[in-house]
Amino acid sequence: MRRPLPTPQEAAAILAAKRTRPLRRPPPPAGVRLGAVIRALDARFGEGIGGLAARWREIVGEPLARASEPSRLIRSRTGGASLEIRVDGPAAALVQHQAPQILERTNLFLGAGAVVRLRIVQGPVRARAAVKSSAGSRRRRPLDAAQEAALEAELAGLEDEDLRQALLRFGRRVLREQGPR
């Protein structure tokens, strides 16, 4: 024998009287928990190769920056790290000749005694390949600190904040498309 279905009024009364299970909470975003860990790691190990690559042109100068790039920072247990630099074949001799100056400037950026040795690896430099294929790529290279500071200084006198931000964006785009000077 089949049970008769409740009427809509009876169904509403049954649902109002019964408690449903609470919905499970989704886990918090990973960034919330990882923020403190990442800040601690950054304080302990510094910016690393990413920050160094962004300022590479300032560290070694324009001619060497076109022919070289920092590829990795190898930390040792005993102290100081080794900086591996990828260099186009003919420029390796120049980099080797200027190794003490490059070490000195790198340590100014990363902190005293951070890098104790350079390791020069000959091979294709990605920075040069990125410049050649930039027409089809949507990725934009960041401005170096000198260009950014000059742009900020020129627009410092503007009172309208929206106009200043728009001009900053425009100026960054123009400087990126012009390429290095």
Backbone torsions as a table, in degrees:
resi	resn	phi	psi	omega
1	MET	NA	130.6	-176.9
2	ARG	-86.5	145.1	176.8
3	ARG	-82.3	140.2	177.1
4	PRO	-73.9	144.2	178.2
5	LEU	-73.1	146.7	178.9
6	PRO	-70.8	155.9	176.1
7	THR	-73.2	165.0	179.4
8	PRO	-58.2	-35.3	179.7
9	GLN	-68.1	-41.8	179.1
10	GLU	-66.8	-38.6	178.3
11	ALA	-63.1	-40.9	178.5
12	ALA	-64.7	-39.0	179.6
13	ALA	-67.4	-41.3	179.8
14	ILE	-64.1	-45.4	-179.6
15	LEU	-66.3	-33.6	179.1
16	ALA	-71.2	-32.3	-177.7
17	ALA	-81.0	-30.1	-177.3
18	LYS	-89.8	139.8	176.8
19	ARG	-91.3	134.6	177.3
20	THR	-91.2	163.7	176.2
21	ARG	-69.0	138.3	177.2
22	PRO	-68.5	148.7	178.1
23	LEU	-66.2	142.5	176.7
24	ARG	-71.0	138.6	177.8
25	ARG	-76.6	137.3	175.2
26	PRO	-71.0	153.6	178.4
27	PRO	-66.0	150.7	179.1
28	PRO	-66.7	156.5	178.3
29	PRO	-58.9	144.6	-177.2
30	ALA	-62.2	-33.1	-178.4
31	GLY	-62.8	-28.3	-179.6
32	VAL	-65.0	-46.0	-178.4
33	ARG	-78.6	-32.9	-174.9
34	LEU	-81.7	-16.0	-177.2
35	GLY	-55.8	-47.7	-179.0
36	ALA	-66.7	-39.1	179.9
37	VAL	-65.2	-43.8	-179.3
38	ILE	-66.1	-39.4	177.3
39	ARG	-62.5	-41.1	178.9
40	ALA	-65.3	-42.4	178.3
41	LEU	-65.7	-38.6	178.5
42	ASP	-65.1	-40.1	177.9
43	ALA	-65.9	-34.4	-177.7
44	ARG	-79.3	-42.9	-173.2
45	PHE	-108.3	-7.4	178.0
46	GLY	79.9	-170.7	-175.7
47	GLU	-70.9	-30.6	178.6
48	GLY	78.0	-156.3	-171.6
49	ILE	-70.9	-28.7	-179.6
50	GLY	-63.6	-47.5	177.9
51	GLY	-67.4	-34.6	178.7
52	LEU	-67.8	-41.2	179.4
53	ALA	-65.3	-35.5	-179.8
54	ALA	-66.9	-29.2	-178.0
55	ARG	-108.3	13.6	-174.0
56	TRP	-59.1	-39.9	-179.2
57	ARG	-62.7	-36.2	178.5
58	GLU	-72.1	-32.5	-176.3
59	ILE	-74.6	-48.6	-173.5
60	VAL	-102.1	-12.8	-177.6
61	GLY	95.2	160.3	-173.8
62	GLU	-61.9	-47.0	-177.4
63	PRO	-61.6	-43.5	179.8
64	LEU	-74.2	-29.3	179.7
65	ALA	-66.4	-32.0	178.2
66	ARG	-70.1	-26.6	-175.2
67	ALA	-106.2	0.7	-177.2
68	SER	-146.6	164.5	174.9
69	GLU	-156.8	146.5	175.4
70	PRO	-75.5	130.0	-177.9
71	SER	-103.9	-36.5	175.4
72	ARG	-162.1	160.2	179.7
73	LEU	-116.0	114.8	-175.5
74	ILE	-101.1	110.3	-178.9
75	ARG	-85.0	142.1	177.3
76	SER	-110.4	162.0	-178.9
77	ARG	-77.0	-24.8	-175.1
78	THR	-85.3	-11.1	-178.1
79	GLY	139.7	-172.6	178.8
80	GLY	14.0	157.9	-176.9
81	ALA	-115.4	167.9	173.4
82	SER	-107.5	134.3	178.0
83	LEU	-101.6	121.2	177.8
84	GLU	-93.8	125.4	-178.2
85	ILE	-116.4	127.5	175.1
86	ARG	-90.8	127.9	-173.1
87	VAL	-131.5	140.7	170.2
88	ASP	-62.4	143.6	-173.9
89	GLY	-42.4	-59.3	-175.0
90	PRO	-65.5	-25.0	-176.4
91	ALA	-84.7	-6.1	-178.1
92	ALA	-61.0	-37.8	179.3
93	ALA	-64.7	-38.7	177.7
94	LEU	-64.6	-42.8	180.0
95	VAL	-65.2	-42.3	179.5
96	GLN	-63.8	-39.3	179.2
97	HIS	-65.4	-35.9	-177.6
98	GLN	-97.8	15.2	-177.4
99	ALA	-54.9	-45.4	179.9
100	PRO	-60.8	-39.7	179.2
101	GLN	-68.7	-39.4	179.2
102	ILE	-64.5	-42.5	176.9
103	LEU	-60.3	-44.1	-178.9
104	GLU	-62.1	-46.7	-179.0
105	ARG	-68.7	-36.3	177.9
106	THR	-64.8	-40.7	178.5
107	ASN	-69.3	-27.6	173.0
108	LEU	-63.9	-37.4	-178.6
109	PHE	-78.0	-46.7	-174.6
110	LEU	-88.8	-19.0	-177.2
111	GLY	120.1	150.9	-175.5
112	ALA	-59.6	130.3	176.9
113	GLY	74.7	10.3	-178.7
114	ALA	-69.5	-39.8	180.0
115	VAL	-119.5	126.6	-179.0
116	VAL	-111.7	-12.4	-175.0
117	ARG	-150.1	144.9	173.5
118	LEU	-104.6	139.7	174.3
119	ARG	-120.2	116.6	-175.2
120	ILE	-98.9	124.0	179.2
121	VAL	-119.5	124.0	179.0
122	GLN	-83.2	135.2	179.5
123	GLY	173.5	178.1	-179.5
124	PRO	-69.3	141.3	179.8
125	VAL	-95.4	126.1	-178.0
126	ARG	-67.3	-31.6	-178.1
127	ALA	-59.7	-40.9	179.2
128	ARG	-67.7	-41.1	179.0
129	ALA	-65.4	-35.2	-179.9
130	ALA	-68.5	-35.9	179.3
131	VAL	-66.6	-40.2	-178.8
132	LYS	-67.0	-37.4	-175.6
133	SER	-101.3	20.7	-176.0
134	SER	-70.3	-19.5	-179.2
135	ALA	-65.1	-37.8	-178.5
136	GLY	-92.1	-5.7	-175.2
137	SER	-99.1	143.7	177.6
138	ARG	-93.5	-9.4	-177.5
139	ARG	-76.4	134.0	-177.7
140	ARG	-109.1	140.0	177.4
141	ARG	-79.6	146.7	179.1
142	PRO	-76.9	155.8	175.1
143	LEU	-75.6	151.9	175.4
144	ASP	-80.8	170.6	-173.0
145	ALA	-63.4	-35.7	-178.9
146	ALA	-66.4	-44.3	178.8
147	GLN	-64.9	-42.6	-179.9
148	GLU	-63.4	-43.1	179.8
149	ALA	-65.0	-41.0	179.4
150	ALA	-64.0	-41.0	179.1
151	LEU	-65.3	-44.1	178.2
152	GLU	-61.8	-41.3	-178.3
153	ALA	-65.0	-38.7	180.0
154	GLU	-66.6	-31.9	-175.8
155	LEU	-101.1	7.0	-176.1
156	ALA	-65.5	-28.9	-175.5
157	GLY	-79.6	-8.5	-178.0
158	LEU	-73.5	133.4	-179.5
159	GLU	-87.6	-32.9	-179.4
160	ASP	-77.3	110.3	-175.1
161	GLU	-65.6	-39.0	179.3
162	ASP	-63.7	-42.5	178.3
163	LEU	-64.9	-42.0	179.9
164	ARG	-61.9	-43.8	179.3
165	GLN	-64.7	-40.2	179.2
166	ALA	-65.0	-42.3	178.2
167	LEU	-67.7	-33.5	175.2
168	LEU	-62.6	-46.3	178.5
169	ARG	-61.1	-43.8	-179.9
170	PHE	-64.3	-45.2	179.8
171	GLY	-62.2	-41.0	177.6
172	ARG	-61.9	-42.6	-179.3
173	ARG	-64.2	-43.4	180.0
174	VAL	-62.9	-45.1	-179.1
175	LEU	-66.1	-35.2	177.6
176	ARG	-65.5	-41.4	-177.4
177	GLU	-72.5	-27.4	177.6
178	GLN	-70.3	-29.8	-179.2
179	GLY	81.8	-178.6	-177.8
180	PRO	-68.4	146.6	-179.9
181	ARG	-97.2	NA	NA
